[in-house]
Amino acid sequence: MPYIEKYVKSDGTVVRGHYRWAQGARREMTIITVVALAAVAFGHNGGQAAQDSEPRKSPGQYPVVFSESGGSAPRGAEPRPTVSYPIKFDTPKTTVKRPTPTISYPIDFSTLGSGR
């Protein structure tokens, strides 16, 4: 969005400095702004739902479930896994090292009959 400096037209009209928007940019920016404001307005519940339902857990608590659940976790208790399927990770592929040439003398192409 370039800024147009103050200038005078050929008929003597003084035009003050202004920003020049691309064609259709104002309409698109208006639509994006309205959608963003609607998302903020509808996404905010004002805390009413939190008061009516169960209290929220404080952030940072991971739901660890112990095999012996007796109210408190005894020492040495092992947590149960949260997934029942194996997780496979990609292994990096090894590249085969290319052999280096072992010729250490200059090749004379004229003796090969190629006519170079």
Residue pairs with C-beta under 8 A, 6 or more apart in sequence:
1 19
1 20
1 21
1 22
1 25
2 19
2 20
3 17
3 18
3 19
3 20
4 15
4 17
4 18
4 19
4 20
5 17
6 14
6 15
6 16
6 17
7 14
7 15
8 14
8 15
9 15
50 56
64 79
65 79
65 80
66 73
66 74
66 77
66 78
66 79
66 80
67 77
67 78
67 79
67 80
68 74
68 77
109 116
110 116
